[in-house]
Amino acid sequence: MYTRRVQYVIDNPWRFVRQVIAGFRANQGFLLAGAVAYHTLLSIVPMFALILVLLSQVQDTAALLASLHDYLALVAPGQADALTEQIQLFIGNWKVVGGIGILVLLFFSSL
């Protein structure tokens, strides 16, 4: 009914788990997972910056900052005001942010 591999896992679950863990450690799974997370962060931060700049060109900046402040108050309760001020300065320099953001996004997405 089952293939040999599936039957092996059903018959020897602990041996299978040990083999998976040994393979994970032999292939440096934690190092690879950290590298994936690092590269993802390097790609996501410029993308969010570009999305923020694009939204500020389409939507009213005051309404955008108000909604961002509400979400930041949930994520970082004591720092929402300071973060909103920095985002407002960031949006004020949208030409520089847009150009550099596209270059950074292209660079880190090519890695």
C-alpha positions as protocol buffer text, in pm:
chain_id: "A"
residue {
  index: 1
  type: MET
  ca { x: 0 y: 0 z: 0 }
}
residue {
  index: 2
  type: TYR
  ca { x: 275 y: 249 z: 97 }
}
residue {
  index: 3
  type: THR
  ca { x: 605 y: 299 z: -78 }
}
residue {
  index: 4
  type: ARG
  ca { x: 920 y: 172 z: 91 }
}
residue {
  index: 5
  type: ARG
  ca { x: 1019 y: 516 z: 215 }
}
residue {
  index: 6
  type: VAL
  ca { x: 681 y: 586 z: 371 }
}
residue {
  index: 7
  type: GLN
  ca { x: 673 y: 242 z: 531 }
}
residue {
  index: 8
  type: TYR
  ca { x: 1023 y: 301 z: 674 }
}
residue {
  index: 9
  type: VAL
  ca { x: 909 y: 626 z: 836 }
}
residue {
  index: 10
  type: ILE
  ca { x: 599 y: 459 z: 978 }
}
residue {
  index: 11
  type: ASP
  ca { x: 800 y: 166 z: 1116 }
}
residue {
  index: 12
  type: ASN
  ca { x: 1093 y: 373 z: 1251 }
}
residue {
  index: 13
  type: PRO
  ca { x: 972 y: 723 z: 1343 }
}
residue {
  index: 14
  type: TRP
  ca { x: 1248 y: 798 z: 1596 }
}
residue {
  index: 15
  type: ARG
  ca { x: 1521 y: 682 z: 1362 }
}
residue {
  index: 16
  type: PHE
  ca { x: 1374 y: 904 z: 1091 }
}
residue {
  index: 17
  type: VAL
  ca { x: 1369 y: 1204 z: 1328 }
}
residue {
  index: 18
  type: ARG
  ca { x: 1732 y: 1138 z: 1425 }
}
residue {
  index: 19
  type: GLN
  ca { x: 1831 y: 1117 z: 1058 }
}
residue {
  index: 20
  type: VAL
  ca { x: 1652 y: 1443 z: 979 }
}
residue {
  index: 21
  type: ILE
  ca { x: 1823 y: 1620 z: 1270 }
}
residue {
  index: 22
  type: ALA
  ca { x: 2163 y: 1476 z: 1175 }
}
residue {
  index: 23
  type: GLY
  ca { x: 2114 y: 1586 z: 813 }
}
residue {
  index: 24
  type: PHE
  ca { x: 2005 y: 1931 z: 927 }
}
residue {
  index: 25
  type: ARG
  ca { x: 2316 y: 1970 z: 1140 }
}
residue {
  index: 26
  type: ALA
  ca { x: 2546 y: 1824 z: 871 }
}
residue {
  index: 27
  type: ASN
  ca { x: 2416 y: 2072 z: 615 }
}
residue {
  index: 28
  type: GLN
  ca { x: 2444 y: 2363 z: 862 }
}
residue {
  index: 29
  type: GLY
  ca { x: 2070 y: 2423 z: 862 }
}
residue {
  index: 30
  type: PHE
  ca { x: 2080 y: 2703 z: 1117 }
}
residue {
  index: 31
  type: LEU
  ca { x: 2343 y: 2892 z: 920 }
}
residue {
  index: 32
  type: LEU
  ca { x: 2141 y: 2856 z: 601 }
}
residue {
  index: 33
  type: ALA
  ca { x: 1820 y: 2964 z: 776 }
}
residue {
  index: 34
  type: GLY
  ca { x: 1999 y: 3269 z: 916 }
}
residue {
  index: 35
  type: ALA
  ca { x: 2132 y: 3357 z: 571 }
}
residue {
  index: 36
  type: VAL
  ca { x: 1784 y: 3332 z: 419 }
}
residue {
  index: 37
  type: ALA
  ca { x: 1640 y: 3554 z: 695 }
}
residue {
  index: 38
  type: TYR
  ca { x: 1922 y: 3808 z: 653 }
}
residue {
  index: 39
  type: HIS
  ca { x: 1879 y: 3835 z: 277 }
}
residue {
  index: 40
  type: THR
  ca { x: 1502 y: 3854 z: 315 }
}
residue {
  index: 41
  type: LEU
  ca { x: 1540 y: 4145 z: 555 }
}
residue {
  index: 42
  type: LEU
  ca { x: 1783 y: 4320 z: 322 }
}
residue {
  index: 43
  type: SER
  ca { x: 1525 y: 4294 z: 44 }
}
residue {
  index: 44
  type: ILE
  ca { x: 1211 y: 4373 z: 245 }
}
residue {
  index: 45
  type: VAL
  ca { x: 1330 y: 4694 z: 413 }
}
residue {
  index: 46
  type: PRO
  ca { x: 1397 y: 4882 z: 85 }
}
residue {
  index: 47
  type: MET
  ca { x: 1075 y: 4742 z: -60 }
}
residue {
  index: 48
  type: PHE
  ca { x: 873 y: 4876 z: 234 }
}
residue {
  index: 49
  type: ALA
  ca { x: 1050 y: 5211 z: 198 }
}
residue {
  index: 50
  type: LEU
  ca { x: 953 y: 5229 z: -169 }
}
residue {
  index: 51
  type: ILE
  ca { x: 595 y: 5127 z: -92 }
}
residue {
  index: 52
  type: LEU
  ca { x: 580 y: 5401 z: 171 }
}
residue {
  index: 53
  type: VAL
  ca { x: 711 y: 5661 z: -74 }
}
residue {
  index: 54
  type: LEU
  ca { x: 466 y: 5548 z: -343 }
}
residue {
  index: 55
  type: LEU
  ca { x: 175 y: 5559 z: -100 }
}
residue {
  index: 56
  type: SER
  ca { x: 273 y: 5910 z: 8 }
}
residue {
  index: 57
  type: GLN
  ca { x: 245 y: 6021 z: -355 }
}
residue {
  index: 58
  type: VAL
  ca { x: -100 y: 5867 z: -398 }
}
residue {
  index: 59
  type: GLN
  ca { x: -262 y: 5918 z: -59 }
}
residue {
  index: 60
  type: ASP
  ca { x: -277 y: 6219 z: 170 }
}
residue {
  index: 61
  type: THR
  ca { x: 41 y: 6222 z: 378 }
}
residue {
  index: 62
  type: ALA
  ca { x: -137 y: 6320 z: 701 }
}
residue {
  index: 63
  type: ALA
  ca { x: -382 y: 6029 z: 669 }
}
residue {
  index: 64
  type: LEU
  ca { x: -97 y: 5791 z: 587 }
}
residue {
  index: 65
  type: LEU
  ca { x: 103 y: 5905 z: 890 }
}
residue {
  index: 66
  type: ALA
  ca { x: -203 y: 5877 z: 1115 }
}
residue {
  index: 67
  type: SER
  ca { x: -269 y: 5518 z: 1011 }
}
residue {
  index: 68
  type: LEU
  ca { x: 102 y: 5434 z: 1043 }
}
residue {
  index: 69
  type: HIS
  ca { x: 104 y: 5585 z: 1391 }
}
residue {
  index: 70
  type: ASP
  ca { x: -190 y: 5365 z: 1492 }
}
residue {
  index: 71
  type: TYR
  ca { x: -17 y: 5049 z: 1367 }
}
residue {
  index: 72
  type: LEU
  ca { x: 317 y: 5149 z: 1521 }
}
residue {
  index: 73
  type: ALA
  ca { x: 143 y: 5209 z: 1854 }
}
residue {
  index: 74
  type: LEU
  ca { x: 39 y: 4843 z: 1846 }
}
residue {
  index: 75
  type: VAL
  ca { x: 383 y: 4714 z: 1751 }
}
residue {
  index: 76
  type: ALA
  ca { x: 606 y: 4953 z: 1950 }
}
residue {
  index: 77
  type: PRO
  ca { x: 383 y: 5121 z: 2211 }
}
residue {
  index: 78
  type: GLY
  ca { x: 638 y: 5361 z: 2361 }
}
residue {
  index: 79
  type: GLN
  ca { x: 811 y: 5453 z: 2037 }
}
residue {
  index: 80
  type: ALA
  ca { x: 521 y: 5529 z: 1801 }
}
residue {
  index: 81
  type: ASP
  ca { x: 565 y: 5908 z: 1816 }
}
residue {
  index: 82
  type: ALA
  ca { x: 940 y: 5899 z: 1751 }
}
residue {
  index: 83
  type: LEU
  ca { x: 900 y: 5649 z: 1467 }
}
residue {
  index: 84
  type: THR
  ca { x: 623 y: 5854 z: 1308 }
}
residue {
  index: 85
  type: GLU
  ca { x: 845 y: 6165 z: 1315 }
}
residue {
  index: 86
  type: GLN
  ca { x: 1128 y: 5975 z: 1146 }
}
residue {
  index: 87
  type: ILE
  ca { x: 890 y: 5838 z: 883 }
}
residue {
  index: 88
  type: GLN
  ca { x: 763 y: 6192 z: 818 }
}
residue {
  index: 89
  type: LEU
  ca { x: 1122 y: 6309 z: 757 }
}
residue {
  index: 90
  type: PHE
  ca { x: 1176 y: 6003 z: 541 }
}
residue {
  index: 91
  type: ILE
  ca { x: 872 y: 6081 z: 327 }
}
residue {
  index: 92
  type: GLY
  ca { x: 987 y: 6444 z: 298 }
}
residue {
  index: 93
  type: ASN
  ca { x: 1297 y: 6325 z: 111 }
}
residue {
  index: 94
  type: TRP
  ca { x: 1104 y: 6103 z: -128 }
}
residue {
  index: 95
  type: LYS
  ca { x: 1318 y: 6174 z: -435 }
}
residue {
  index: 96
  type: VAL
  ca { x: 1639 y: 6059 z: -270 }
}
residue {
  index: 97
  type: VAL
  ca { x: 1468 y: 5765 z: -100 }
}
residue {
  index: 98
  type: GLY
  ca { x: 1305 y: 5651 z: -423 }
}
residue {
  index: 99
  type: GLY
  ca { x: 1624 y: 5651 z: -627 }
}
residue {
  index: 100
  type: ILE
  ca { x: 1847 y: 5494 z: -366 }
}
residue {
  index: 101
  type: GLY
  ca { x: 1573 y: 5251 z: -262 }
}
residue {
  index: 102
  type: ILE
  ca { x: 1537 y: 5113 z: -612 }
}
residue {
  index: 103
  type: LEU
  ca { x: 1912 y: 5063 z: -642 }
}
residue {
  index: 104
  type: VAL
  ca { x: 1938 y: 4895 z: -301 }
}
residue {
  index: 105
  type: LEU
  ca { x: 1638 y: 4675 z: -375 }
}
residue {
  index: 106
  type: LEU
  ca { x: 1785 y: 4565 z: -707 }
}
residue {
  index: 107
  type: PHE
  ca { x: 2126 y: 4500 z: -554 }
}
residue {
  index: 108
  type: PHE
  ca { x: 2004 y: 4286 z: -264 }
}
residue {
  index: 109
  type: SER
  ca { x: 1747 y: 4099 z: -471 }
}
residue {
  index: 110
  type: SER
  ca { x: 2024 y: 3987 z: -708 }
}
residue {
  index: 111
  type: LEU
  ca { x: 2224 y: 3815 z: -430 }
}
